[in-house]
């Protein structure tokens, strides 16, 4: 496969086209009657112990204790039934790349994609699909057949530490891109999850918080995002989250699992728990959980001996256990795991071709937020360039937690958590080996390019005065397991940027952040690029945008508030309780298998959502708040014009023209004014498409409208009000270039 990857990438000049082509060939057919019959036949031949074995999974290290020579350092392992040809399940964390690519001490690596927000900022399902196909190919080559990927939680809270793994505050963007990434992963005849179902909107107290939201707004927001992703991606498994929803834990929540997922949506895959998210045996099984994952992290292995006893005693019907197992086996057959098992030994991987996929995603997701007097792209006249800060001489920042990938080239900078603490064994502040400084020097070989770390503000400002241009890299690190407490840049970076902008108005700020960030210096700098966490090829991607080899086409997938006072919750709920618990637990060790320790001693608390279904930009519109940057915002090195907006039943069409002098990508966005849950009519994204145009080129775009985006959920069903909806075509959620009305029938 390595040779084929290389030759096809060379022939097409596009690793994206390569992966799309391979995926189309490899994609198995969806489940049918033959698959159902095979699953039933296997189930009939299984013993009770074999069935119990398939519904409880261990932490991967437990497998390695019995198979010490195996290269798979899996996040989870579930025993198959070898006598029936049912393979084991080897599960890897994989939000942004194969995070369990073998024993790290043996030097194994994997390709690291940029953050989920960076992929979402492309507004391009093809980019998401290619990233998923790449990760799936590497996982298969390493022997994994289940990827714990497919993050589809809406970014309700700007301070959520895990926002970088997710995609968007918008239902449609999240659903379409999550579904595309899942399809890409499963094109390799392996299973992807979708997670964390549902309302997993913060990390603080995530094991004990109770998310409180009525059914209608939940169906119209978070659940609809999951529903669209499941319909378009067909994930083999749904991973339920840690938190409670309206009183019941996600993994024993009959409303979420039985009523919505399996009954209303007709989901035929299996529900697996997050690691440490199971709290009961009979209740969890009867209420819809099919498989316990990482049982060592639960208080006891609820789906092991206790489940066997519950089946024997009748508190869990035999038919329910059979349904649990059948869902797993049937999905394994349908997705190709049974007929095309993953290799027992690692296979060759073309990391160069895969890195091209990561770089393409990073370039597509970089957002140009400010560009005064066309400072960017950098001109050839910039002969002296000062690069400052954020370890730009060594690499680019990565988000922390279970999504951390030990990327090709290694992690040249790994810093412990500030203050240490029990999480330091699990999470470190890490950088991928992709130096922006080296990439800038390579792109401007005739220029004098100097680097300063910025620790001496006065000396750095003095150097800035003599430079033609200053490029300051600023960073804000986020991670699974805790939330940030402010949108301000840490470690005095705002003061540094202020000083550099005062010394040289030709100052470019490149942000490496896991979400929205405050910018008190915005009006003083010449240009701002949001690069997110750009993955293992982040350095070249940033340099190519800075010098105009790539025209920035990224758009913000979430609102940047002017201050946290504009957000639905000015601070993360329960944060004071978490601080108290952490202080009480200071110095206490955690077990080797524990992935998080932020909830020990935290009492249960409720989180309320006053925004309801009006998540993100709808909330800001509802309150008349002007954010720092609206959802969908992004500038370009060229200009685009729209004309001919027309709306018919279920479709909106218009023409986009590049009226500038350079090629570039645009993301025209169609919004309708929609009232949800009895509230005011507010803008809702109902269609978008990324369009690449040469100078003077025009394209007619037609987007189909999901009727649920124009409906609200009442009395157990989607209801559309007959009439016409005001619609507008714009560059972001706050702009309107053309307007019309869309007539719909009830």
N, C-alpha and C positions, 0 to 999 in steps of 0.2 A: 504493500500500500504506500510505503514511503516514496518509491520511485514514481508511482502514478500521481501522487499529490504534487511532487515537484514538477513533473512534465506538464500536467494540466495547468498548474498555476503559471508556468512559463508561457504556455501557448495562449491562454486567455488574458494573461496579465492581471488576473483578479482572483485572489483567494476567496472572495465572496462568491463569485460565480462558480468556483470550484466546489465549495461546500454545498451550495444550492443544488448543483448537478448531482453530486454524490448522494445527497439526502433524498432526492427525488427517486433515484434508483433503489435505495435501500429501504425506503419506507414500507413497512408491512401493511397489509390490509387490516381494516378494523375488524373487530370481533363479529362473527356471524354464527349461524346455527351449527356449523361444523365445530367451531371453537367451543360453543356451549356444550355440545355433545362430548367433546374430548374432556372438558373440565368435569362434567358429571361422571364420566367413566373413571377418571383418576380419583375423584372424591370417594366414589363407591369402594375403591380398593384400599383406601387409607385406614390405618388403625387410629384409635382414639389418641394414642401418644403421638403419632405422626401429625395429627391435626393440631394438637396442643403445641407441638414444636413449631408449627408454621405461623402461629399467632403471637408468639413472644420472641422478641429479638434481644440479643445481648449487645453490650458495647463491643466494638470491634476488637479491643485488646483482649477480651475474653477468648476470642477465637485464636488469637496469636499465641496464647498460653498453651493451647492444645496443638497448634500447628506453627511452631516457632520458625520454621523455614519459609513460611508464606510471605510474599512481598507486600500483601495488601494490608495496610494499616487502616482498616475500615472504620468509619464512624459507627457502623452497625453491622451485625451479622444475624441472619435468620437461616436456620438449618432447612435444607430441602429434603426431598425423599429420593435418594439415589436409586433405590430399587425400582422406582416408577419413572425415572428419568426427569424428575423435578429438581433443578439445580438449586444450590444455596443462593441466598440473596446477599450480595456484598454491597453495602451502602456507603456512599461518600458524600461529605459536604461538598457543595458545588455551586454556590450562588454566583461566584465570579471566576470559577475555574475549579479544577479537581483539587480540593484542599486536602485530601487524604491519599496522595499519590504514592504511597509506599512509605517505608520507614525513612523518615527525614534524615536520620543519622547516617543512612546509607547514601545520601546525596540525591535522592530522586527529586524531580522537579515537575512542574506543570506550567501551562500557559495561563497567564493572569489577564483576564479581561478588565477593562475599566469598570467603575462602579455601576450599579443598576441605574442610578440617576443619569450617568453619562450615556448609557445606551438609550434610555428613555428620551434624553434630550435630542437624539437624532430624529425622533418622531418617525422612525422607519422600521416597520416590522421585518423587513429583509435583513437589516443589521442585527436585530434581535435573533432572528432565525439562524443566521450564520454563526453568531456567537454560541448559541445552543448546540448547533451541529458540531462545532469545533470541540466544545467541552465534552459532548457525548462521545465523539471519536476518541478523545484521549482517555476518557473513563473506560471505554470498552477495551482499549489497548492495554490498560493497566489492570484489567480483570474485574472492574466494577460493573454491576448491572442495575443499580438503583442510584439515582442522583437526587440529593436533598436540595433541589433547586426550585425555581418557579415562585419567587417571592411576589405576592400580589396584594399586600396590605397597602391601603391608602396612607399617604403621608399626612395624617391629620395634624400632628404636632410638629412645629418646626424644630423643636429641641430633641426629638427622638434620636437616640444614639444609633439606631439601625436604619435610619432613612436612606443611607447610602446604598443599602442592599436592595431597597424597593425601587419603584419605578415612577410614581407620580401621585399627585393629589386628585387626578381626574380618573373617572370610571372608564372612559373609552380608551384612553392612552394606556392605562394599566392593563385592562383586559386584552387589548389587541397585541401589545408587545409581550406580555407574559405568555399569552397563548402561542405566539410565534416562537419564542425561546423554547418552550416546552416541546413544540413540534420538532424543532431542530434537534434537541437532545434525543427524542424518541425515534428519530430517523435512523439511529444507530442500533436499533433493536435492543434498547434498554428502556428502563422506566424512569420517568421524572415525576417528582411530587409537585404539588402546588401548595404553598404555605403562606402564612401561618393562619389557618382558618379558625376564628375570625376575630376582628377588632383588636388585633395585636398592635396597638398604636404607640406603645412606649415600652421601655425596658425597665424602668424603675418599678420595683414591686410586681414584676410581670407574672410571678407565680401566685400572687394573692389578690391582685386587683380584680374588681368586678366592673366590667364595662357595661354601662347602663344606656341602652338605646332602644326605643320602641321598634316594632317590627317594620312598619312602613318606611321610615327613614333608613333603616338598616338595609332593607331590600333595594332601596333606590340608590344606595351608595356602595358601601363595602361589599355587600353580597352580590350586587350586580357586577362589580369588577371581577369577582371570582367567577361568577356565572359566565360572563363573556369569555374569560380566559379558559374555562373548562370546555365551553362549546367550541372554541377555535383551536385549542391545544390538545384536548383529550388526554390529560395527564393520567397515568396509571394509578397514582395514589394521591390522596389528599392528606396533608399533615395538619392535624389540629394543634392549636397553640397552647400556651401555658395558662393564659388568663381565664377568668370567668366571663360569661356573657349573661347578663340578667339573672345572676344567681348560681348558675351551673358552670362548672369547668368546661372549657371547649371540648375536651376529650370524653366527656360524659354528658353532653348537651343534646338532648333528644330533638329539640327544635332545630338546631344547626345541622346535625348529622342525619337524623331520620326524616324529619319533616321537609326541610329545605333541600338538602343535598341529594338524598336517595329517593325521596318520593316526588318532590316537585321538579327537580332537575333531571331525574332519571339516571343519576350517576351510577355506573356499573363497575367502577374500580374499587379499591379498598382504602379505608381510612387508617392511617398509622398515626401514632402519637409522636409528639416531640419528645426529646430525651428528658425524662423526669416529669412528664406532664400527666401521668396516670395516677388516679387517687382511689380507685375502687375496682372491684372485679365484676360483680353482677350488674351494677348500675352502668358501668362503662360499656360492657358488652351489649346489654339490652338497649342502651341508648345510642348505639351506632358505632362504637369503636371496634375496628376489626383486628388491630395488631398493636401490641405494646412494643415500643422501641427502647433500646438502651435500658433494660429493666434494672440494671445496677443503680441507676440514678433515681429510681422510685423508692418509696419506703419499703416495698417488698415487690417481688415479681408477681404482680397481680394476675397475669394471664398464664402463669405456669401451673404449679400444683393447685393454687386456689381456684383457678378456672376449671381444672379437671374435677375438683371436688364439687364445684357449683353445678357442673353438668350432671354429675352423678346424683347430686341431691335434688335436681330439678329447678333450682333457682335461675339457672341459665338453660333454656331448652336446647336439646341436641340440634334442633333445626337451626337455631341461631348460630351455634358453633359451625355447622356445616356451611351456612351462608358466609360466615367470616372467611373460612378456608377457600370456599368456591370463588369468592371475589379475588383472592390473591392468585390462585392457580389459573383462573380464567384470564386474568390480566397478563400473567406471565406467558400464556400461550398466545394471546392476541398480539402482544408486543414483540414476540420473537424470542423471548428468553429461553423457552424450552427447546425450540427447534434450532436455535442459533446461540448456544451458550457462549459466554465470554471465555477468552483463552485462559488456561491455567498458568501460563507464564507470560510476562510482559512482552508486548509486541513493539516494533519500531514506530516512532512518531516523528513526523516531519515538523519539528518545532519552528522552523523558519516560516513555513507556509502558515502555520497556526498563528504565529506572531503577527503576520500580515493582517489576519482577521482582527486581532486585538487592536492593532494600530488604526485600521480603518474605522473601527467603532469609536476609538478615542477621538479621531479627527472629526467624525460626524457629530459628536456630542459636545464639542467645545463651543461655548456660547460667547459671542462678543457683546458685552454689556455697555461699553462706552468707547467712543473713538472720535475724540475732538480733533478737528482740523485734519482728519484722515492721517493721524499719526501711524496707524497700521494700514496696510502691511509696511514693514520696515523697508526703507529705501536703501539702495546701494550706497547712498551718501553717508550712511551711519558707519563711520570708520572706527569709532571708539564706543564700545558697548560695555556698560557695567551691569553685571548680573549679581543679584543680591538675594540671600536668604534661603530658608526652607531646604537646606541640604541639596540645593539645585546642582551642586558640583558632583553629587553622588547618585541621586535618584529622585523618584517621585513617591509621594505619600500613598499609603494603602490603609483602608479601613481595617479595624480589628475584629477579632472574634473567630467564630467557626468558619467564616468565609475566607479567612486569610490563606492565600496561596503562596507556597514557596516556589517562586517563579524561576524561569530560566535565567541564569545569571546570578541567582541568589538574592539575598536581602543585605545590601551593603551597610545599612544602618538599622539596628534594632535597639530600641531604647526601652527601659523598664517603665512601668506605669509610675507616674509621679506619686511619691510617697509609698511605693511598693504595695503591700496588701495582698490578700489571698488570691486576687485575680491575676497577679503578676505571673503565676505559673501557666496561665491559660492565654493571656493576652499581652502582647508587646507592641509598641509603636514601631511599625515596620515600613521600609521603603523598598520599592522595586529598583533594580539596578538599571535605570534608564536615565542617564544624566541629561537634563535640559542644557546645562552648560556645554557639554560635549557636542550636543546636537546643534546648538547655536553656533559654536565655533566651526563645525563642519559645514554649516549652511552659509557662513560669512568668512571664508578663508582669508580674505584680504584685510579683515578688520582686526583691531586689537580688542580682545574680549577678556575682561578681568572679572574675577569673582571675589566677593566679600560676604562673610556670613551675616553681617549686619549687627553683630553683638556690640560693636562700638558705633553708636549712632552718629556721633559727631564726625568721626573719621570717614564713615560711609557717606555721609552727606557731603563732606569735602570732596570725596572722589566723584560724587555725582555731578558736581558743578563743572567738571572738566570733560564729562562724557557727552557724546552726541545723543545717546539715549540710555535710559536706565530701565532695566527689567527686574522688578522686584517680585519674588515668589513668596506668597503668603499662604499659610496653611491653618486649617482647623481640623483636628483629628476627632473622629468618632469611632465608636465600637459597639458591638453587641455587649449586653450585660449592664450597661449604664447609659444614662442620658447626659447631654451637655446641659449646662445651667445658664448659658448666655450665648447670644449670637455674635458677640464681640470676638475678634481675633485674640488668641492668647499670647502671653509672653511679650507684651509691649510692641506687637507688630503694627498696631495702629499708629503709635508714636513714630516708629521707624518710617512708615509710608508717608506720614505728614512731613517729616524732615526731608525725605528724598524729593517729594513733590515741590516743597519750598525751594530746594536747591536746584531743581531741574524740572521745568514743566513738561518735558518730554519723558515722563515716567509712565511705564506700562506696569500694571499690576496683574499678575497671573495667580489666580486663586486655585488652590488645591483643597477643596472642602467636600464634606459629606452632606451638604445641604445648604440652606440659606445662611447668609452671613451679613453682619452689619458692616456698613461702609461709611463711617463718618468723614472720610477723606475723599469721597467720590468726586465732588466738584473740583478738586484740586489736581487730580491726576489726568493724564492725557488719554489713557485707554485702560480698559479692564477686560480680561478674559477669564471666564469661569471654565476651568479645566477639570473640575471634579477630582476624583481619584482616577488618574488616566491609565492605570494598568502598566504592564511591563514594557510597552513601547511608548510610554507617555512622553518621554523626552523628545524623540523625533516628531511625534504628533504635534506637540506644542510649538516646536520650532517651525514646522511647515505652515502652521497657521500664522505665526508671527511674521513670516517672510512672504506670505501670500501664495505659497505653493498650493495651499488649500484655502478656499474661501469659507470662513466660518458659517455653518448652516445650522448649528445647534439652536434649540429653543428651550426656554426654561420649563421643565416639567412640574415645577411647583413654584408658588408665589414666594418672593422675597419680601417679607414685611418691612415697613419702615422702622418698626420697633415691635417688641413682643407685646406691647400694650394693644396692638391691633389684632392679635391672635385670639382664638376662642378661649385659650387658657394661657395666662401670662407666664406661668411656670408649670413644670411637669407635676401633675397631681401625685401626692404621696411622697414627694421628694424629702420632706422633713422627716417622715417616718423611716425612710431608707437611711438617711444620715444618722439617725439615732441608732438604728440597728447595726450599721457599719461601725460606729464608734464602740458599741458594746462588744462587737465581734473582733475588734482590732487585735491582730496577733494570733488569732486562732487559725490553725492550718485547715485546709480543705482536703478531701480525698483525691486520690490520683485521677479518678474518673469524673469528678465534678467539673462541670463546665461553667457554672455561674454560682455566685454566692452573694447575690444582692438581696435575697429575700429571707435569709435566716433571721428570725426574730421580728420580721415586719408583720404587724397585724393586718388583717384584711381591710381594704378600703374600697370605696366606690369611685369610679370615674364617670362623670356625666359629660354629655356632648351637646351643648346648647346649639351648635351648628346643625345638628341632625344630619339631613342629607345635603345640606349646603356646605360641602367640604371645600376648603381651599378658596379659589377665586370667587366662588359663590358667596362665601362668608364675607369676604371683603366688600363685594358689591352690595350685599344686604345691609352692611353697616356704613356704606358710603366712605370707606377708608381707601386712601390712595397709598398703595404699597410702594416700596422702593423700586421693585420691578414686578410687573404682572406676570401671571402664568402665560406661557407661550412666547415670551419676549425674546428677541435676539436680533442683533444687527448683522449687516453683511458688508462686504467690500463692493457690492454692486447694488442696484435698485430694481424693484419689481413693481409692475403695474397690474391691476386686475380690471377685468371688464366682463360684461355679458352674464351677470349673475341671474340664473333662472332656477326656479324650484317647481318640481312636480311631485306627485305622490311618491314618497320614498326616495327621491333623488334630488341632489343639488348639483348644478353644473356652473362652470365659470372658466374663463381663460386667464392664464398667467403669462406675462411677458417680461423678459429680462431687458430692461431699458438702460442698463449700465454698460460698462466697457469690459467687464471680465465675467467669466463663467461663475456660476454659483448655484447653491441649493436654496430653495425657499420652502417654507412650510405654511401655505395658506390654511386658515382655520375658519370653520363655519360654526357659528354660535346661534342658538335659538333661545328666546326668552321662555323659560319653562317654570311653572309653579309646582313645587313638590310639597307633599304633606300639608296642604292647606296654606302654604306660605305665599310670599310674593313671587311674581314672575322674575326670574333671575337668569343671567346667561348660562347656558350649558353647551359644552362642546359636543356637536353632533357629527362632525366630520373633519378630517384633515388628510393631507397627503404631502409627502416630501417630493419636491419637483426639482430636478437638475436641469438648468437651462444655460445655453451658450448666449453670448451677447446678441440681442435682437431676436432671439428665439422665443416662440410662443407655444404653449400647450394648453389644450382644453382638458380640464379635470372634471370628473364626475364622481361624486361620493354618494354611496348608498347610506340611508339613515336607518339605524336600528330603532324600531318604533318604541321600544322601552325608554329610549332617551327623551321621548316626547310625552311620556305617560307618567302617572303616579300609581302607587300601589295602594289599593283600597279593597277592603272586604275580601282579602285572599286572592286578588287577581290584579293584573295590570289594566288600568283604565285610561283610555285616551278620550279627551274632550274634543268633540267635533268643532271645527272652525279653522282659523288660520293663526299660525305662530309667526311673530316677527323674527326674521333671521338676518344675520349680518355676516359679511366676509371681512376678515381683518388679519392683521399680523400677530395679534395676541388677544387675550381676554378683555383688554381695555380699549381696543381700537376698533373702528368701523370704517372700512373703505367703501363697501357697497352694501346695500340693504334691500330686502325684499320680504315676501311673506310666503310661508309654506302652508298650503291648505291640506288638512288631513280629515279623514272620515273617522267616525267613532268606531 
